[in-house]
Amino acid sequence: MSFDFLIEMGWKSALIAGIALVAGLVLKSRSPGDRAAILRLAVGLILLLPLISLAGPALQMENPIATAEMAPVIAQSDAADLSALPATAPAPSSLPDNPGFLIGLAYLAGLLLLGLRLASGYVTLQRWTWAAREVDSPVWREALERARASAGDKRGTRLLLSSSVPAPLSWGWAQPVILIDNETYERPDDAYAVLAHEMAHVVRADWVALMLSRLAVAFFWFNPLIWYLEREMVQQSEEAADAQAVAEVEPAHYAQTLMSCIMHSRGGMVPANSIRPSRSGLSRRIYAVLDGRGRAIRSGSKWTLAAMIGCAALAAPLAALELVAPTPPAPPEAPLAPAPAVATLGSAPVAAPAPAAAPRPVDPVPSAGEIRDDIARARAEARHAREQAQIARDRDLRDLDKELAGLDETIAREMRGSMAHARGAAAHAVDGRAIAAAVQKEVRHSMAMSSRDMEKAARDMENGARDMEREADRLRDARYREQQIAKAAAEGKTVTHQDLLNAIPKMKNGAQGMRKGARKMREGAQKMREGA
């Protein structure tokens, strides 16, 4: 594995990931499904990056860093005596001492480790599915049919019960499967909330996107932005599934389901989509569910389409960009050798006899003139290759402009602006440090905003807990229960006094769980403020 190729893949993938993450922050007011679509596009472009760089047409540009580094070297080489060059090159180092070999070995080791982890997770999912049994509970079967009809599932998703899974999860593409654990199975009141979330994952093909993101992490494990991109894509996918499920489930009940899933689930991570929130993403998901902003905004808009086209238009020339070493200036022409001396005898000129040729050494050392000639030829060939590359690049750009002229006028104008921005960015941003600094600044800002959001969510959860406790106290009054029974009957539902009395301890426990969640969110907000 070439060290230069890894460096190239590193800064190119960092730029693409940074552009997508910044676009997601800019579209923070849009739905989580829109933000997840942009991050999915970035994952696909990053996976295609090596193929485009190796097999696609190259867009060559001189490396400005190499130009600055070579300037003093060229000046010294022109002033130096070329005749003092050594006759033999130094002996090559052995493989273990070669930095490129060691770096390639380290990269392959990381790739193998992450690949084995991904394969092990896939095998675990297969084993759990084979050992699971069909769910025969009427409540769960009815909830499954409702969730399938609401989400528009046409692939016949199966619902299985497994004693090994840590929490409810879904996986698979051609034959998707939803696995639930025994603890969740014992909570039939949460059946529709859990299945609506997992069915949203199935319909959105989130498992395929998850596997592609894990592959991107495995191939680009040395790039921390790829890890952050994968985590953010998973988080946005979970929030998108929450938004789709909350359209059918009451928000407070759905938030309580999330709290129950994280409190009753076991540890463990496999490559699957699960309703169980992560410790770091719990506050964001509960706040989004209770706030209702994700449900009020529909997915898909011209701004999202423009952002995706812009990301693709920036990534395409970036992937084809090839930084080449600059061509050093040609040395001054060597003076011609003087003509041989001619002796005159009478009126006819006679050439002086040539001196005797010295014996040629067995291993001759090139003369300074021969070295200058070789350097001049190499520079001439490099100039010619550079001119041909410039001609090909101009031709490709002209062809691309002709293709853009046939597109819709608005989209074509946006794409040309993005192409121009990409050319400028490629000329000034080589190692991606500027983009990384900008992304880091945005991340700090996002953490500060998230801490405030978490504080607000904690207050909302405490208010919800108080409302839930007050509602439980009201249900102790028989007249209030009669009012609720009458209201349910007007809606075509059947509720008894005993049902309402049984709901009182559940509401009390739910209020306690929400207060615990509020305390955890405040602790998370404090950590975010310290990290920002």
MIGUZA-912468 format. One record per residue (C-alpha): chain; z, x, y; residue in one letter. Coordinates in Angstrom, 3 decimals, always signed. Layout:
N
chaine	z	x	y	residu
A	Z	X	Y	A
...
This chain:
532
chaine	z	x	y	residu
A	+0.000	+0.000	+0.000	M
A	-1.131	+1.587	+3.275	S
A	+1.578	+2.055	+5.882	F
A	-0.916	+1.331	+8.685	D
A	-1.925	-1.931	+6.970	F
A	+1.714	-3.035	+6.706	L
A	+2.243	-2.247	+10.386	I
A	-0.884	-4.251	+11.253	E
A	+0.232	-7.225	+9.147	M
A	+3.707	-6.979	+10.649	G
A	+2.757	-7.285	+14.320	W
A	-0.023	-9.796	+13.679	K
A	+2.222	-12.098	+11.623	S
A	+4.965	-11.715	+14.253	A
A	+2.570	-12.827	+16.993	L
A	+1.361	-15.868	+15.023	I
A	+4.918	-16.886	+14.094	A
A	+6.085	-16.362	+17.670	G
A	+3.254	-18.472	+19.082	I
A	+4.038	-21.322	+16.660	A
A	+7.788	-21.189	+17.364	L
A	+7.210	-21.221	+21.117	V
A	+4.796	-24.159	+20.702	A
A	+7.493	-25.994	+18.738	G
A	+9.969	-25.409	+21.574	L
A	+7.453	-26.610	+24.145	V
A	+6.938	-29.805	+22.096	L
A	+10.664	-30.362	+21.677	K
A	+10.307	-33.883	+23.067	S
A	+7.791	-34.835	+20.351	R
A	+8.655	-36.092	+16.882	S
A	+9.898	-33.652	+14.192	P
A	+6.777	-34.468	+12.157	G
A	+4.586	-33.024	+14.930	D
A	+6.665	-29.861	+15.161	R
A	+6.637	-29.480	+11.373	A
A	+2.814	-29.789	+11.373	A
A	+2.494	-26.900	+13.850	I
A	+4.825	-24.701	+11.798	L
A	+2.911	-25.581	+8.600	R
A	-0.322	-24.504	+10.287	L
A	+1.299	-21.189	+11.241	A
A	+2.394	-20.611	+7.621	V
A	-1.167	-21.211	+6.395	G
A	-2.634	-18.861	+9.008	L
A	-0.133	-16.147	+8.089	I
A	-1.020	-16.441	+4.392	L
A	-4.740	-16.115	+5.275	L
A	-4.052	-13.150	+7.551	L
A	-4.610	-10.352	+4.947	P
A	-7.791	-12.014	+3.649	L
A	-9.270	-12.394	+7.143	I
A	-8.309	-8.830	+8.080	S
A	-9.837	-7.319	+4.922	L
A	-12.873	-9.529	+4.246	A
A	-13.724	-11.067	+7.611	G
A	-15.781	-9.557	+10.451	P
A	-13.795	-7.033	+12.473	A
A	-13.223	-7.389	+16.216	L
A	-12.712	-3.723	+17.114	Q
A	-10.744	-2.563	+20.115	M
A	-9.462	+0.882	+21.091	E
A	-5.781	+1.387	+20.505	N
A	-4.294	+1.992	+23.976	P
A	-1.247	+3.720	+22.512	I
A	-3.452	+6.109	+20.541	A
A	-5.512	+6.755	+23.692	T
A	-2.414	+7.770	+25.649	A
A	-1.160	+9.946	+22.808	E
A	-4.487	+11.741	+22.281	M
A	-5.064	+12.633	+25.937	A
A	-2.788	+15.705	+26.039	P
A	-3.885	+16.697	+22.528	V
A	-7.568	+16.679	+23.531	I
A	-6.817	+18.689	+26.651	A
A	-4.975	+21.321	+24.652	Q
A	-7.678	+21.493	+21.972	S
A	-10.404	+22.023	+24.599	D
A	-8.446	+24.872	+26.160	A
A	-7.498	+26.487	+22.853	A
A	-9.527	+29.152	+21.096	D
A	-11.282	+27.414	+18.193	L
A	-11.776	+30.715	+16.450	S
A	-8.040	+30.827	+15.784	A
A	-8.196	+27.833	+13.429	L
A	-6.706	+28.514	+9.981	P
A	-9.171	+29.185	+7.175	A
A	-7.461	+26.802	+4.727	T
A	-5.709	+23.420	+5.095	A
A	-2.040	+23.064	+4.160	P
A	-1.370	+21.953	+0.612	A
A	-0.814	+18.180	+0.261	P
A	+2.705	+16.999	-0.367	S
A	+3.736	+15.560	-3.699	S
A	+3.870	+11.767	-4.191	L
A	+7.676	+11.367	-4.007	P
A	+7.697	+13.196	-0.654	D
A	+4.843	+11.091	+0.778	N
A	+6.266	+8.531	+3.278	P
A	+3.337	+6.163	+2.728	G
A	+3.980	+6.117	-1.028	F
A	+7.704	+5.453	-0.560	L
A	+7.067	+2.659	+1.961	I
A	+4.522	+1.045	-0.345	G
A	+6.988	+1.283	-3.225	L
A	+9.718	-0.363	-1.113	A
A	+7.341	-3.172	-0.099	Y
A	+6.329	-3.856	-3.713	L
A	+9.995	-3.868	-4.758	A
A	+10.846	-6.524	-2.137	G
A	+7.767	-8.563	-3.063	L
A	+8.680	-8.431	-6.761	L
A	+12.311	-9.422	-6.092	L
A	+11.406	-12.461	-3.981	L
A	+8.589	-13.424	-6.342	G
A	+10.972	-13.364	-9.300	L
A	+13.465	-15.490	-7.376	R
A	+10.785	-18.063	-6.572	L
A	+9.527	-18.115	-10.166	A
A	+13.086	-18.448	-11.468	S
A	+13.674	-21.439	-9.187	G
A	+10.482	-23.090	-10.403	Y
A	+11.476	-22.571	-14.049	V
A	+14.910	-24.035	-13.271	T
A	+13.302	-27.169	-11.829	L
A	+11.164	-27.531	-14.938	Q
A	+14.196	-27.136	-17.205	R
A	+16.244	-29.699	-15.256	W
A	+13.355	-32.190	-15.366	T
A	+12.843	-31.819	-19.126	W
A	+16.568	-32.348	-19.808	A
A	+16.934	-35.336	-17.439	A
A	+16.746	-39.004	-18.446	R
A	+15.233	-42.039	-16.778	E
A	+17.546	-43.981	-14.461	V
A	+18.068	-47.480	-15.889	D
A	+20.442	-48.880	-13.253	S
A	+18.976	-52.099	-11.732	P
A	+20.294	-51.135	-8.290	V
A	+18.612	-47.732	-8.348	W
A	+15.379	-49.089	-9.850	R
A	+15.147	-51.795	-7.182	E
A	+15.841	-49.196	-4.455	A
A	+13.112	-46.968	-5.917	L
A	+10.533	-49.746	-5.836	E
A	+11.451	-50.605	-2.244	R
A	+11.214	-46.954	-1.173	A
A	+7.851	-46.495	-2.887	R
A	+6.435	-49.628	-1.280	A
A	+7.751	-48.696	+2.169	S
A	+6.473	-45.094	+2.035	A
A	+3.125	-45.998	+0.454	G
A	+3.573	-43.892	-2.679	D
A	+0.599	-44.239	-5.049	K
A	+1.352	-41.426	-7.516	R
A	+4.086	-43.135	-9.511	G
A	+7.075	-40.996	-8.543	T
A	+9.668	-40.864	-11.344	R
A	+13.435	-41.194	-10.835	L
A	+15.539	-39.123	-13.265	L
A	+19.262	-38.527	-13.714	L
A	+20.401	-34.947	-14.343	S
A	+23.876	-33.499	-14.769	S
A	+22.663	-30.058	-13.626	S
A	+21.209	-30.693	-10.174	V
A	+23.606	-29.903	-7.300	P
A	+22.367	-32.801	-5.110	A
A	+19.481	-35.312	-4.936	P
A	+16.139	-33.498	-4.663	L
A	+12.401	-34.041	-5.068	S
A	+9.620	-31.728	-6.162	W
A	+6.101	-31.726	-7.601	G
A	+2.646	-32.592	-6.338	W
A	+0.436	-34.274	-8.973	A
A	+3.405	-35.863	-10.770	Q
A	+6.313	-35.870	-8.279	P
A	+9.877	-36.308	-9.526	V
A	+13.127	-37.305	-7.833	I
A	+16.289	-35.946	-9.521	L
A	+19.750	-37.325	-8.695	I
A	+23.127	-35.974	-9.789	D
A	+25.966	-37.893	-11.421	N
A	+28.086	-38.017	-8.246	E
A	+25.259	-39.624	-6.271	T
A	+24.501	-42.006	-9.145	Y
A	+28.065	-43.317	-8.882	E
A	+27.403	-44.336	-5.237	R
A	+24.861	-47.192	-5.572	P
A	+25.423	-48.176	-1.919	D
A	+23.595	-44.965	-0.937	D
A	+20.672	-45.549	-3.314	A
A	+18.104	-46.756	-0.807	Y
A	+19.072	-44.197	+1.860	A
A	+18.724	-41.311	-0.621	V
A	+15.463	-42.541	-2.151	L
A	+13.887	-43.383	+1.222	A
A	+14.499	-39.782	+2.324	H
A	+13.178	-38.201	-0.860	E
A	+10.164	-40.525	-0.983	M
A	+9.310	-39.467	+2.566	A
A	+9.231	-35.850	+1.297	H
A	+6.922	-36.863	-1.542	V
A	+4.450	-38.723	+0.654	V
A	+4.414	-35.949	+3.284	R
A	+3.740	-33.302	+0.564	A
A	+6.706	-31.292	+1.833	D
A	+7.156	-29.539	-1.524	W
A	+3.705	-27.916	-1.261	V
A	+4.498	-26.762	+2.290	A
A	+7.870	-25.434	+1.086	L
A	+6.268	-23.373	-1.690	M
A	+3.676	-21.941	+0.723	L
A	+6.410	-20.970	+3.173	S
A	+8.375	-19.240	+0.385	R
A	+5.190	-17.334	-0.556	L
A	+4.782	-16.267	+3.076	A
A	+8.371	-14.991	+3.062	V
A	+7.712	-13.087	-0.168	A
A	+4.548	-11.386	+1.161	F
A	+5.952	-10.721	+4.655	F
A	+9.608	-10.193	+3.761	W
A	+9.829	-7.219	+6.132	F
A	+9.210	-9.499	+9.154	N
A	+12.375	-11.353	+10.310	P
A	+10.308	-13.864	+12.314	L
A	+8.739	-15.136	+9.065	I
A	+12.201	-15.879	+7.660	W
A	+13.097	-17.737	+10.853	Y
A	+9.760	-19.608	+10.758	L
A	+10.420	-20.728	+7.161	E
A	+13.934	-21.983	+7.973	R
A	+12.732	-23.855	+11.057	E
A	+9.860	-25.466	+9.124	M
A	+12.271	-26.682	+6.430	V
A	+14.634	-28.037	+9.099	Q
A	+11.840	-29.900	+10.886	Q
A	+10.608	-31.317	+7.553	S
A	+14.102	-32.616	+6.801	E
A	+14.375	-34.191	+10.254	E
A	+10.944	-35.795	+9.824	A
A	+12.036	-37.295	+6.482	A
A	+15.266	-38.499	+8.138	D
A	+13.289	-40.199	+10.903	A
A	+11.087	-41.978	+8.361	Q
A	+14.096	-43.078	+6.287	A
A	+16.162	-44.284	+9.264	V
A	+13.332	-46.636	+10.164	A
A	+14.453	-48.588	+7.058	E
A	+18.194	-47.757	+6.916	V
A	+20.950	-48.430	+9.448	E
A	+21.616	-45.101	+11.305	P
A	+25.419	-45.074	+10.932	A
A	+25.163	-45.732	+7.186	H
A	+22.492	-43.033	+6.846	Y
A	+24.685	-40.501	+8.711	A
A	+27.549	-41.342	+6.366	Q
A	+25.196	-40.767	+3.406	T
A	+24.388	-37.292	+4.716	L
A	+28.097	-36.522	+5.018	M
A	+28.709	-37.776	+1.471	S
A	+25.888	-35.643	+0.086	C
A	+27.249	-32.447	+1.585	I
A	+30.865	-33.231	+0.606	M
A	+30.138	-34.142	-3.039	H
A	+27.293	-31.716	-3.808	S
A	+27.626	-28.365	-5.537	R
A	+26.260	-25.017	-4.413	G
A	+22.897	-23.622	-5.427	G
A	+19.401	-23.314	-4.017	M
A	+16.088	-24.024	-5.730	V
A	+12.556	-24.411	-4.297	P
A	+12.779	-28.194	-3.797	A
A	+13.343	-30.721	-1.002	N
A	+16.852	-32.140	-0.916	S
A	+18.598	-34.700	+1.277	I
A	+21.675	-32.489	+1.230	R
A	+21.842	-30.846	+4.681	P
A	+22.602	-27.181	+5.107	S
A	+25.804	-26.205	+6.872	R
A	+23.873	-24.924	+9.884	S
A	+21.478	-27.908	+10.072	G
A	+24.004	-30.728	+9.510	L
A	+24.834	-31.227	+13.180	S
A	+21.191	-31.291	+14.247	R
A	+20.261	-33.900	+11.644	R
A	+23.230	-36.189	+12.307	I
A	+22.679	-35.984	+16.055	Y
A	+18.993	-36.817	+15.636	A
A	+19.838	-39.782	+13.378	V
A	+22.462	-41.227	+15.722	L
A	+20.497	-40.467	+18.884	D
A	+17.381	-42.220	+17.566	G
A	+14.939	-40.096	+19.558	R
A	+12.950	-39.057	+16.464	G
A	+12.417	-42.712	+15.478	R
A	+11.224	-43.731	+18.950	A
A	+8.381	-41.184	+19.042	I
A	+5.442	-41.632	+16.723	R
A	+3.894	-38.619	+15.049	S
A	+0.464	-37.516	+16.146	G
A	-0.728	-37.136	+19.729	S
A	-3.369	-35.355	+21.743	K
A	-0.751	-32.800	+22.823	W
A	+0.103	-31.971	+19.227	T
A	-3.601	-31.698	+18.367	L
A	-4.170	-29.453	+21.372	A
A	-1.230	-27.239	+20.361	A
A	-2.560	-26.890	+16.807	M
A	-6.074	-26.081	+18.041	I
A	-4.608	-23.545	+20.458	G
A	-2.575	-21.850	+17.705	C
A	-5.640	-21.631	+15.446	A
A	-7.838	-20.363	+18.301	A
A	-5.304	-17.639	+19.107	L
A	-4.726	-16.654	+15.474	A
A	-8.425	-16.363	+14.482	A
A	-9.395	-13.491	+16.826	P
A	-5.951	-11.948	+16.335	L
A	-6.485	-11.782	+12.552	A
A	-9.946	-10.211	+13.008	A
A	-8.707	-7.729	+15.622	L
A	-8.935	-4.105	+14.468	E
A	-7.396	-1.332	+16.553	L
A	-9.475	+1.849	+16.239	V
A	-8.732	+5.360	+17.373	A
A	-10.460	+6.334	+20.629	P
A	-13.486	+8.620	+20.556	T
A	-12.591	+12.020	+22.118	P
A	-14.933	+13.330	+24.846	P
A	-17.797	+15.612	+23.790	A
A	-17.271	+19.364	+24.421	P
A	-19.577	+21.266	+26.806	P
A	-22.854	+22.472	+25.298	E
A	-22.678	+25.999	+23.873	A
A	-24.970	+28.531	+25.652	P
A	-28.130	+29.546	+23.811	L
A	-28.096	+32.907	+22.045	A
A	-30.091	+35.663	+23.909	P
A	-33.598	+36.490	+22.605	A
A	-33.904	+39.640	+20.478	P
A	-34.724	+42.839	+22.359	A
A	-38.416	+43.909	+22.427	V
A	-39.461	+47.562	+22.636	A
A	-42.726	+48.602	+24.347	T
A	-44.977	+51.181	+22.780	L
A	-47.925	+51.950	+25.018	G
A	-49.406	+48.627	+26.117	S
A	-48.523	+46.560	+22.990	A
A	-45.035	+45.111	+22.725	P
A	-43.225	+45.894	+19.565	V
A	-40.129	+44.020	+18.428	A
A	-37.105	+46.138	+17.912	A
A	-36.023	+46.375	+14.305	P
A	-33.402	+43.833	+13.326	A
A	-30.006	+45.239	+12.472	P
A	-29.068	+45.304	+8.853	A
A	-27.345	+42.142	+7.714	A
A	-23.719	+42.550	+6.806	A
A	-22.708	+41.472	+3.326	P
A	-21.682	+37.753	+3.303	R
A	-18.090	+37.213	+2.290	P
A	-17.387	+35.231	-0.786	V
A	-15.282	+32.634	+1.110	D
A	-16.672	+32.645	+4.680	P
A	-14.625	+31.236	+7.555	V
A	-16.640	+28.896	+9.854	P
A	-17.388	+30.386	+13.221	S
A	-16.334	+28.789	+16.505	A
A	-19.939	+27.777	+17.188	G
A	-20.262	+25.995	+13.832	E
A	-16.985	+24.166	+14.422	I
A	-18.186	+23.070	+17.867	R
A	-21.448	+21.835	+16.366	D
A	-19.572	+19.847	+13.691	D
A	-17.286	+18.319	+16.313	I
A	-20.261	+17.432	+18.512	A
A	-22.035	+15.739	+15.600	R
A	-18.891	+13.806	+14.623	A
A	-18.395	+12.623	+18.190	R
A	-22.019	+11.557	+18.467	A
A	-21.727	+9.554	+15.229	E
A	-18.472	+7.951	+16.433	A
A	-20.092	+6.990	+19.745	R
A	-23.020	+5.467	+17.887	H
A	-20.704	+3.487	+15.573	A
A	-18.699	+2.324	+18.563	R
A	-21.809	+1.122	+20.351	E
A	-22.944	-0.765	+17.234	Q
A	-19.500	-2.399	+16.910	A
A	-19.641	-3.425	+20.576	Q
A	-23.090	-4.958	+20.067	I
A	-21.887	-6.868	+16.967	A
A	-18.769	-8.102	+18.760	R
A	-20.813	-9.332	+21.742	D
A	-23.200	-11.085	+19.367	R
A	-20.321	-12.793	+17.539	D
A	-18.805	-13.924	+20.821	L
A	-22.137	-15.326	+22.000	R
A	-22.538	-17.231	+18.720	D
A	-19.004	-18.590	+19.037	L
A	-19.663	-19.749	+22.595	D
A	-22.797	-21.573	+21.400	K
A	-20.790	-23.363	+18.703	E
A	-18.090	-24.334	+21.186	L
A	-20.755	-25.814	+23.496	A
A	-21.505	-28.472	+20.866	G
A	-17.879	-29.675	+20.600	L
A	-16.173	-32.292	+22.695	D
A	-16.032	-31.118	+26.320	E
A	-12.267	-31.339	+26.646	T
A	-11.518	-29.586	+23.360	I
A	-14.167	-26.930	+24.014	A
A	-12.628	-26.151	+27.409	R
A	-9.169	-25.812	+25.859	E
A	-10.484	-23.571	+23.090	M
A	-12.330	-21.309	+25.524	R
A	-9.186	-20.982	+27.587	G
A	-7.238	-20.127	+24.447	S
A	-9.876	-17.556	+23.412	M
A	-9.689	-15.910	+26.821	A
A	-5.924	-15.833	+26.624	H
A	-6.141	-14.347	+23.132	A
A	-8.466	-11.554	+24.317	R
A	-6.079	-10.707	+27.138	G
A	-3.075	-10.863	+24.843	A
A	-4.795	-8.644	+22.239	A
A	-5.594	-6.041	+24.910	A
A	-2.015	-5.775	+26.197	H
A	+0.211	-6.774	+23.252	A
A	-0.199	-4.356	+20.346	V
A	+3.154	-4.147	+18.648	D
A	+4.366	-7.672	+19.521	G
A	+7.524	-6.513	+21.274	R
A	+6.871	-8.637	+24.357	A
A	+6.401	-11.784	+22.252	I
A	+9.483	-10.955	+20.226	A
A	+11.514	-10.577	+23.432	A
A	+10.232	-13.921	+24.701	A
A	+11.036	-15.617	+21.395	V
A	+14.506	-14.074	+21.415	Q
A	+15.076	-15.409	+24.926	K
A	+13.913	-18.853	+23.850	E
A	+16.158	-18.698	+20.791	V
A	+19.188	-17.881	+22.961	R
A	+18.300	-20.744	+25.268	H
A	+17.819	-23.064	+22.294	S
A	+21.203	-22.041	+20.887	M
A	+22.871	-22.828	+24.215	A
A	+21.116	-26.210	+24.350	M
A	+21.994	-26.882	+20.705	S
A	+25.661	-26.168	+21.380	S
A	+25.670	-28.806	+24.126	R
A	+23.844	-31.209	+21.841	D
A	+26.382	-30.572	+19.107	M
A	+29.248	-31.299	+21.531	E
A	+27.582	-34.587	+22.468	K
A	+26.982	-35.409	+18.797	A
A	+30.661	-34.680	+18.055	A
A	+31.694	-37.094	+20.804	R
A	+29.283	-39.707	+19.467	D
A	+30.677	-39.296	+15.959	M
A	+34.253	-39.699	+17.232	E
A	+33.227	-42.826	+19.127	N
A	+31.513	-44.090	+15.967	G
A	+34.685	-43.357	+13.978	A
A	+36.779	-45.336	+16.454	R
A	+34.310	-48.236	+16.333	D
A	+34.368	-48.149	+12.540	M
A	+38.195	-48.222	+12.470	E
A	+38.299	-51.092	+14.952	R
A	+35.766	-52.991	+12.861	E
A	+37.905	-52.383	+9.749	A
A	+40.976	-53.723	+11.580	D
A	+39.076	-56.838	+12.652	R
A	+38.052	-57.534	+9.070	L
A	+41.718	-58.031	+8.185	R
A	+41.591	-61.250	+10.227	D
A	+40.404	-64.213	+8.110	A
A	+38.809	-65.968	+11.094	R
A	+36.754	-62.863	+11.958	Y
A	+35.645	-62.611	+8.315	R
A	+34.539	-66.246	+8.477	E
A	+32.402	-65.394	+11.501	Q
A	+30.801	-62.462	+9.692	Q
A	+30.154	-64.580	+6.586	I
A	+28.487	-67.242	+8.715	A
A	+26.368	-64.632	+10.502	K
A	+25.248	-63.131	+7.159	A
A	+24.401	-66.613	+5.841	A
A	+22.218	-67.232	+8.894	A
A	+20.305	-64.073	+7.964	E
A	+19.866	-65.238	+4.360	G
A	+22.531	-62.916	+2.905	K
A	+25.546	-63.760	+0.769	T
A	+28.857	-62.096	+1.695	V
A	+32.339	-63.066	+0.460	T
A	+35.815	-62.434	+1.813	H
A	+36.461	-60.032	-1.047	Q
A	+33.340	-58.037	-0.174	D
A	+34.557	-57.612	+3.386	L
A	+38.066	-56.696	+2.261	L
A	+36.620	-54.091	-0.132	N
A	+34.668	-52.603	+2.780	A
A	+37.836	-51.878	+4.807	I
A	+38.983	-48.724	+2.878	P
A	+35.398	-47.454	+2.750	K
A	+35.108	-47.804	+6.518	M
A	+38.429	-46.012	+6.994	K
A	+37.269	-43.147	+4.751	N
A	+33.970	-43.063	+6.568	G
A	+35.753	-42.774	+9.915	A
A	+37.816	-39.859	+8.592	Q
A	+34.657	-38.167	+7.320	G
A	+32.989	-38.600	+10.700	M
A	+35.995	-37.044	+12.446	R
A	+35.846	-34.082	+10.060	K
A	+32.145	-33.774	+10.829	G
A	+32.921	-33.846	+14.562	A
A	+35.412	-30.989	+14.159	R
A	+32.870	-28.932	+12.190	K
A	+30.211	-29.568	+14.833	M
A	+32.567	-28.401	+17.579	R
A	+33.261	-25.229	+15.595	E
A	+29.507	-24.730	+15.157	G
A	+28.954	-25.284	+18.888	A
A	+31.576	-22.647	+19.682	Q
A	+29.852	-20.146	+17.341	K
A	+26.479	-20.906	+18.948	M
A	+27.897	-20.277	+22.425	R
A	+29.356	-16.979	+21.258	E
A	+26.019	-16.012	+19.626	G
A	+23.992	-16.969	+22.724	A
